[in-house]
Amino acid sequence: MATKKITVTLPEDLLEEVRADIDARGLSAYIAEAVRAQRDRDLLGELVDRLEQEHGPVTAEEAAASEAELDELYAEHMRRRTGSERGQVA
C-alpha cells in the first residue's frame, strides 16, 4: 500500500500518552489505525442514519440497553488490561 508523509499537530499531553502506550507498531502505524477507526465510525454513522430513516429512530430503551452492554464490555476490557481478572497487576 502506498503511503504519504503528512504533518499532524496533536496536543502535547495526548502525544505523550500515546507514545507511552504504543508498541513496536510505532507512532505512524498507531495514528493510521486511529484514522481508519474514525473513518469506520463515520461510515457506521451514515449507515445508522439510513437505517433510522427506513425503520425509525432508536428508542430510549434500546439506547439504554446498548449503553449498558458497552459499559460491560469496557469494564471487561479494563479488567483484562490491568490483569485484575486473575489478581495480577499489569
Secondary structure, 3 states (H helix, E strand, C coil): CCCCCCCCCCCHHHHHHHHHHCCCCHHHHHHHHHHHHHHHHHHHHHHHHHHHHHHCCCCHHHHHHHHHHHHHHHHHHHHHHHCHHHCCCC
